[in-house]
Amino acid sequence: MSQHLLRWAADVRASIVVFLVAVPLCLGIALGSGAPLAGGVVAGIVGGIVVGALSGSALSVSGPAAGLTAIVAAAILAVGSWPAFLAAVVVAGLLQIAAGLLRLGSVADFVPNAVIRGMLAAIGVLLILKQLPHLVGYDVDFEGDFALVQPDGGNTFGALGRAFGAVTPPAAVAGLVAIALLWLWERPALKRIAALAAVPGPLVGVVAAVGVSQALGQLGPNWRLASEHLVQLPVVDGPLGFYGHLAAPAFDRLADGVVWKTAVTIAIVASLETLLSVAAVDKLDPLNRVTPPNRELVAQGVGNTVSGLLGGLPMTSVIVRSSANLNAGARSNASTILHGALLLIAALFAARWLNLIPLSALAAILVFTGYKLAKVEIFRELWAQGREQFIPFVLTILAILATDLLVGIGVGIAIGVAFHIHSNFSTALMLVHDGNHYLLRLRKDISFFVKPALRRTLETIPPHSYLLIDLSRADLIDRDIVDVINEFAHHVRVKNIRVELRRNPARASHQALHFDLPVQDDQPAPPAEVTP
């Protein structure tokens, strides 16, 4: 079989897995946002087909995002109607297109790798924690809710305790059958069987779970799953029936400042989440492909504009679906586009069949996805890289669990910056001595952050000493550092300390600085002779 056909087959298998994951998430996020269920489905379709075709990412999957749920719910109430909110979504998409064209997509480049990996691990942990209740049939929280702290004041850990005290037996059996098959499909011995390896494990698990739940339902009413434990895709009569569920944007509300405020908020949050998600997915890509961030902003902007025009929720690139796509073996954006096409076909013609799927079976897929994002090996790897990597990694996880994605990322970046500053402190100054002759060497960029350390170091020089302050290896010297050195030179005369300074005359930044003490110009090495 040619490489092209192998890639296509892998993308088809992956698209089925992403489709199965996307159905309950699109519906659940719409439900949690207070939006029509069709709005979540439209966003999933557009995110797959439109954004998938325009994006430069090979593996990223876009759709309605859990991170926007609270914003959308509050915005719908603020603007007063769903059509007015759709107008804000259209404007948000146009703002994203403008941001991409203005090349504002480099934000994610400033996020340290340890923080991005912490974000992935945190989402993995949240997936496991939030899906375990669904796995045993405790479907109180909507599918797609990833907040640790819940609106009722409780938290996910409390929900876990309640879930295992209120197990729905048929849902739990179906979920456990699905997760057992997912585990089995990952075994190397089974992967070596070509006929079985060609079938996606999640599809096998879902089909088996449907069969189990239908068989258990024959045992009596107590073993029959209620509708709230099943996928609830709106059942429509073909394209015209689905069209009847859609709403048009109320563009007459564009003069309302609240609509514009909502649009700007959605554009900023959706763009940040997208750029962070794409950067994270690129880290997971085994082929190390890099997504052009500005092209991604334009693609997302077009997607949100189309979604708003068709009556859909706003969208972002979503790590959960993207990770499922990658884990299922996707090779290109064909899997993303195909999953959107499958969503469209399902919404138009196959809703009643999909509504037989237990939520516990889909929870099994997400638990497996979460495990792969937060494996113990990842923690071991970051630990081996040292505390400068491990501490920001772990604290990013904790911050995301305690707050939300963007706040947690902000905390992680702040911690990463703190470690960077501390690293500069520890390496910027070097003091050595031979008897009463001291050499103080300043290296790298010497900013005002180094002032306290420099003062403490200078105070350790004993009386009747000679001190040479070597600046020749410093690239940048802050004016505050010059002031500290000059003050020291004035005050140490009573301690009989002779101070001299060496600098690099080739650096223009050194020539512009004035020191009140003798200065030696560091002489550059003569050029090496070239032998003909």
N, C-alpha and C positions, 0 to 999 in steps of 0.2 A: 504494500500500500504506500502511495506517495506521501511525502511530508505534508503536502497541502491537504490531502484527505484526512490524515491523522490529526492535523490541527483543527480541521473543521469538525471532526467527530468529537474531539475534546471540548470544543466550544459548545456543541449541541448538548452534550452531557451536562456541562456546567450551567448552561442556560436553564435546564430543567430544575436543577438544585436551587438556583437563585430565584426562579419563579415560585417554587414552593415556599421559600423563605419570605418572599416579597408579599405574597397574598395576605397573610394575617397581619404583617407589619403595616401595609398600606391601609387596611381596614381599621386596625387598632389605633394607629396614629390619628386617623380621621375622627374616630370615636372620641379619643382623648382630647382632641382639639375642639370638639363641639362643632365639627364640620360635617356636611353630608358624606356618607360613605363613598359615594361615587367620586367625590373630590379627591379622596386618597387613591382610588384606582386610577383616575386620570393622571395624577402626578406620577404614579409608578409607570404607566404606559409611556408618557412623554419623557420621563427620566431615562427609560430604557432605549426608546427608538430615537428620539430627537437628540438628547444629550449624548447618548452612546455613539451616534453617527458623527457628531461635531467635535467631541472631546479628543484630545491627544493622548488620553490614558488608555492603556490596553486592558486594564483590569478593574478600574473604578466603576461602580454601579451607583446611579443616582435615583433618588425617589424622595418621598416625604420622610422627614427626619424627626427622630424623637427629640432632638435638641431644640426644635422649633415649636414643640407642642404647646408649652406654656405661653410662648409669645403669640402664637396663632389664636389660642383660646382667649387671651386678654384682648388681642387686637379686634377680633370679631365683635366682642362686646363694646369696645371703644368706638368703632366706626358705625355700629348699630345694625348692620345687615351683612349677610354673606355676599351679595353682589357688590357692595361697596368694598368689602375686603378683597374681592377678586380684582377690582381696579387697582388696589394697592399692590397686589402681586404682580400685575402687568408692569407697573411703574418700577417696582423693585428689580424686575428682570432687565428693563431698559437701563437702570443705573448700573447693574452688573456688567452689561455689555460695554457701557461707557468706561467703567473701571478697567476692563480688560484692554480696551483700545488705548487707554492712557497708560498701560503697562504698570498697573498697580498690584500685580499678582505675586510679588516677591516676598510677601509677608512671611510665608512659611519657612523661607530660607533662614530666618533668624531664630527658629526654634531648635534647640539642641537635640541631637539624636537620642540622648537618654530620656528626654521629655516626650518625644514622639513614641518611643518604645514603652514608656510608662503609660501614655494614652492608650495604646493598643492593649496592654495588659489590663488596664483598668476597665476597658470595655469588655474584655474577656471575662473578668471577674463579675462585672455587672450582668452580663449575659447569663452566666451560670446561676447567680443569685436570683435574678428575676424570672428565669425560666423554670427553675425547680418546682415552684408552686404549680405552674401550668402542666408540668410533666406528670403530676399526680392528680390533675383535675381540679385544682383550686384556682379558678379563673376570675377572681374578684377584680384584680388589676387588669386594665386593658392591655392587650398584646401590643408591644411597642413602647411600653412605659419603662424607662431606664433610670428613673430617679430613685436614689436610695431613701431620701426623705419623702414621705407621701403626703398628699393634700390633707389627709385626716389627722396629721400630726404624728402618725406612726412611722415605722421604717421597714425596710425590706426584711431585716432579721426577725422582726415581730411577725411579719407575714409568713415567713418560713415556718415559724413555730405553729401558727394557726393552720397553715397548709397541711402539715403532717398530722394535724389533729382532725382534719376534715377531708380526708382522701376520698375521691370519687373512684371506686374500684374499677369500673370498666375503662375509664380514662387512664388510670394508672397502669393497668395491664397493657393497654394499647401503646402507651408511652414507653414502657419498659421493653416491650417487644421491638419497638422502633430503635431504641438506643442500643439494644443487644445486637441487632442486625447491622447498625452503623459500626459498632465495634468490630464485629465479625468481618465486615467488608474492608476494614483497614488492615487485616492480617496479611502478612507477606505471602503465606501459602495460597490464600484465595486470590490475591492479585496476580499470581502467576498463571491463573486459569483465564485465558483470553476472553472466553464467552462471558464469564462473570465480571471480569474487570471492565468490560465495555458498558455495563449497566451501572448507573450512578447508585451508590449505596443509599443516599437519602430517598431516592425514588422507591427502592425496594422496601425501606423501612416504612414509608408512608403507605404504600399499597398494602403491606402486611398489616399495618395498624388499622386501616379501613376494614380489611377482612376480619380481623379479630373483633373489632367493635361491632360489626354487623352480626357476627356469629354470637357474641355475648348478648346482643339485643334480643336474640331468639329465646334466651333463658327466662325472660320475664321483664316487667316494667322496671324493676330495680336495677337491671343490668343494661338498660337502654339509655344511651347518652342523650341528654337534653340538648337543645339547640345552642345554648350558651357555651357548651363544651366543644362545639364544632365550628368550622369556618362558616362565616355568614356573609358570603358574597351576594350582593343584590341580584335576584333572579329577574331577568328582563327577557322580552320577546324580540331578540335580534337587535340590529343597529338602531332602529327607530325607538324601540323600547328603552335602550340605554341612553339615547339622546334626550329622552323625556326626563331623565334624572339630572341633567346638566343645567347649570345656570349661566347667565351672561353677566359680564362685569358692568357695574353701574358707573359709566364714565362721567355721568353728570355730577358725580360727587368729587371730581378731581379738584374742585375749588376749595374743598374742605381741608384745612391744615392737618386734621387728625389722620386723614388718608395718606398724606405725604409723610407724616411722622412714622406711620406704620410701614410705609414703603422703604424709607431709609433704614429703619431698624431691621427689617427683613433682609434688605440687601447687604448690610454690614455683617449680620450674624451668619447668614447663609454663605456669604463669601468666605468668611473666616473658617467656618466649619468645613467647607469644601476644600480650601487650600490645605488645611491640616490633615484632612482625610486622605487627599491625594498624595501628600507627602508621606503619610504613613503607609499607604498601599505601595508606593514606589519602594519603600524600604523592604517590603515583603516580597516584591517581585523577584523570582529567581533569575530572571534575565537582566535585572538591574536597569530597566528602562526608566526614563525620566519624563514626567509629564510637563509640558509647557504651561506654566501657571496662568499666563495671560490668555492663552487660548482656552484654558479651562473656565476662566471667568466668563468669557464670551459665550461658551457653550452653555454654561449654567444660566446665563442671562437670557439666551434664546429659549432655553427650556422653561424657565419661570414665566417668560412672556407668553409662550404658547399655552402653558398650563393654566395661567390666569385667564386667558381668552376662552379656553375650553371649560372653565369651571373647576379647575384643580387646585390642590394645595401647593404652597411653595415647596421647593425641593433643595437638596444639597447632595453632594457625593456622600455616601453612607458607608462607614467602615464595616458594619455588620454584614450587609449584602456583598460588599466588595471582598471581604474575607471569605465568605462562603463561596464566592465566585472563584477566588484564587485556590482555596482548598479543594474545590471540585475539579481543578485541573484546567481552568480556562487558559487559552493561549493569546487571545486577541479580543478586541471590542465586539466581535461578532456575537459572543455569548451575552453581552449586555443588551445588544439590539434584539437578539432572539428572545431574551426573557421578557422584554417589553412587548414583543409581538405575541408571546404566549399569554401575557396578561390581557391583551386586547381580545384575543380569541376566547379566553375564558370568560371575560366580562360579557361578551356578546352571546356566546353559545353554550358554555359549559358550567355555568354557575351551580346548577343543581347537582352536578357530579362532584364538584369541588367541595360543596357543602356537606359531603359525607366524611371529610377528613377531620379526625379529632385534633384539637389544638395541642394535645399532649404529644402527638407524633411530630408536629412542627417544632414544639419546644425541644424535643430530643435533638433535632438538627442544630438548633441554636446553642444548646448546651455543648454539643460537640465542637461547634465553631468557637465558643468561648474558651473551651479547654485548650484549643490550639493557639489561641491568642495569649493565654496566660499560663503556659506550661512551666513546670518547675525549672526546666533547663534554661529558660530565659532568665530567671532570677539568678541562677548559678553563674550564667555567662556575665551578667552585669556585675555580680559580686566579684568575679575574677578580674574585672577591669578596674577595680579600685573604688574608693569611696566617692571620688569626684563624679563617677558615673552612677554608682549604685544609690547614693542618697537622693539625688534629684529624681531618679527613676522611681524609687519607692514613695517619696513624698508627692510626686505627681499622681501616682495611683491613689493615695489616700485623699488628696485634695479633690480629685475628680469624684471619688466615691462620696465625699462629704458635701460637695457642692454641685457643680455641673461641669460639662466638658470645657467650656471656654475659661471659666474661673480657675479650674484645675490646671489648665495649660498655662494660664498667667502665673499661678503660683510656681509651677515647675520652671518657667523661664526666669522668674525672680531668683529662685534657688540656684539655677545654673549660672546666672550673672554673679551671684554672691560667691560661688565657688571659683569663678573665673577671676574675680577681684582678689580673692584670697590667694589664688595661685600666683597672681602677679606680685602680691606682697611678699610671698615666700621666696620668689626667685629674682626679684628686682634688685635686692641688695646682697652683697657678699663682702664680708669683712675677714681679712686674714692678717697675721702679724708675725714678725720675726724679731723677738726682743721688743724694743720700744719703737720699731718701725712698723707702721700700720698701712694697709692698703684697703681702701673702701671702693669697691667697684659697683657702679650702677648700670643695670642692663635693661634692655627692652624699652617700653614706654614708661617714663617716670612721671606719673600724674600726681595730682594733689592727694590722691588716696594714699600715697606712700609717705606723706609727711609724718604721721605719728611714728612709723617704723624708723624713718631716717633720724628723727630727733632722738629716739631711744638709743639707736646705734651710735650716734655721735657722742652721746653722754657717757658711753662706756670707755672712751679713749682716755687713758690715764695722763696725769701731768708729765711734763718733760718728755713728750713723745713727738715723733714725726709722723704726719698723716698725709698720704697721697690719695686724693679723691679722683678716681678714674671715671670720666664720663664718655670715654671714646667709643664705648659699645652701646650707648643709649641712643635710640632712634628719635625719641621725643622727650623734651624736658620741660615740665610745667614751670611757669614763672614762680609759683609758690615754692618749688624746690630750690630755685636760685636764692630766694629770700632766706630760706632756712640755712643754706650753706653760708651765705654772707653774714647772717647773724652769728653763726657759730664761729666764723673767722674773727669777728670783732670781740667776742666774749672770751675766747680761749687764750688770749694773750697773757692774762694774769696767771694761767696754768702752765705757761711756757710750752705751749704746743705749737709747733710749726706746721702750717698747713699749705699744701700746694695742690694744684688741680691740673688734670690732664683732660684735654678734649680733642675732638677730631675736627680739624680745620676744613675738611671736605664737606662737612654737613652745614648747610646754610642755617639750620635751626640753632646750631652751636654758636655760630658767628654773631647771631643777633642777641646773645645773652651777655650781660655784664656781670663779672664777678669781682669782688673786692679782695682778691688775693692773687698770688702769683699763678700764672697759667702756663702749662707746658702744652705745646701743640704736638699731638701724636703724629709721628711721621709715617706716611704710608710705605708699605714694603715696595722695593724697586721691582719693576716688571721683570718677569722671568725671561731669560734668554731663550730664543727659539733656535734650535739646531736645524740647519737646512737639511 
